[in-house]
Amino acid sequence: MKAVVTGLSGLVVGVALTLFFATNQSHDMTSDTAGSGASNEPLYWVAPMDPNYRRDQPGKSPMGMDLVPVYAQDSQQKEQVGVIKIEPNVINNLGVRTAKVQRQSLHVPINTVGYVGYNQDTLVHIHPRVEGWVDKLYVKTTGQQVTKGEPLYALYSPQLVNAQEEFLLARNRQNTNLSTAALERLKALQMPAAAITQLTNTGKVQQTVIFSAPQSGVVDNLNIREGFFVKPGTTLLSIGALDEVWVEAEVFERQASLVKAGLSATMTLGFLPGEVWQGKLDYIYPTLDAVTRTVRVRLRFANPQRKLKPNMFAQITIHSDLNQDSLLVPKEAVIRTGQQDRVVLALGQGQFKSVAVKLGLVTADQAQILAGLAEDEEVVTSAQFLLDSESSISSDFKRMFHGDNEQQMNMASESQADSTPSIQSASVSGKILQIDPSQRIITIHRGPIEKWQRPAATVDFILATDLNIDDLSSEQNIHFTFEIQQGEFVITDIMPDHSKHMQMESKP
């Protein structure tokens, strides 16, 4: 019921505004042609809501509204196609706001998710070079903190025992060459330096040799227990340092061209709300995932307090900036109909016109204009839908240039665009319930839309043609942006949402 009332209210406002434009236009024409006799006679009458409906005499439109007279205009005062004029008090009542077209670098934040992992450059794997039995294990669990030089395990190895005996025998015979060779063999078998020193000082063979941690960190992949028989090639355990961590994330294929090594990045984690980590994009993997259509990237983050732990889930923002200056307008100034993108130009002195533009990148706040606008021109950022609905009735959507030396550009389609009054969009999280690939229809249980005061609901959406429906699956949590186009809900952007705290309930 509320939606019907809202729709009726919008219709009433549109009708009232159209009547104002038509009445104001006829009034201006009448005043301009006053005293000119024959020129004061109407040429024909048109419907207020459909200028293509013409009659030779007064009457009613198909909607039951009085037809509006159209007068002849002086050729020198003839208005430009599609230009509408509004009185200052009406502009104030409509809340029309404008912004200048600016030329500057466009900041494009790339939002994605990732997982914390060890810095593989400092990850150490422990392997024996002799076979034997684990006589004693000093570390008991994966994740245990160890410091450099701390004992890890004690190994009984007949090979090490024989090598020690050969060294002592050569030394007792005072054969320097044999002693040196035997000592080098002990080192090659990775007998610890402390154990070699003890052997040299005491002259006694050590049946069990203690091996220590080569670096500080945490124990990972603990694959042995006391009594295990091990041999060369066996991975006993790994030790990873957490002073710096790697975070691997995925970037959508359409954003892959924006990322490069060295870009700054910020990271937040759910278990530490309010804390932000600053890092760098370190590496871009050379292959594209054929299933998810994403490129994997690696980021580095300092972790001096050891708060970041492997396998933690993180929200990542990669800060990308376009090197070249771009023409930018506020995102809300762009009217997207699905078939054409346009803005409403503020021409000054209460005049406005809809013009077609070619869009580049669009962020949360700004839109890049590739063609259709010039620097320092004024575009409407508020109430532009009402202005566009009136201007688009007769606009050719050509760029309007006021200087003789500027090049004119035609961004129009050959036929007049439709008079769609507005395109509304919203971003929300939801869960896919069903997918119809043949019709590109997705049934989604979405969360509430606060700006429209809409509760959570299950709705059928249409996936835009430039999005790959094969990337989606039932029961998948997503975050998506949709637009209302000719009464249909059309998804224009979609990405997986790994958050476990989506607000799916309706507010009371």
Secondary structure, DSSP 8 states (H G I E B T S, - for coil): -HHHHHHHHHHHHHHHHHHHHHHHHHHHHHHHTTT-GGGGSEEEEEETTEEEEEESS--B-TTS-B-EEEE---GGG---TT-EE--HHHHHHHT-EEEE-EEE--EEEEEEEEEEEE-TTS-EEE--SS-EEEEEES--STT-EE-TT-EEEEEE-HHHHHHHHHHHHHHHTT-HHHHHHHHHHHHHTT--HHHHHHHHHH----SEEEEE-SS-EEEE-----TT-EE-TT---EEEE--SEEEEEEEEEGGGGGG--TT-EEEEE-TTSTT--EEEEEEEEEEEE-TTT-EEEEEEEEE-TT----TT-EEEEEEEEE-SS-EEEEEGGG-EE-SS-EEEEEEEETTEEEEEE-EEEEE-SSEEEEEES--TT-EEEEESHHHHHHHHTTT--------STTS-------SS--------EEEEEEEEEEEEETTTTEEEEEE--BGGGTB--EEEEEEE-TTS-GGG--TT-EEEEEEEEETTEEEEEEEEE---S----S---
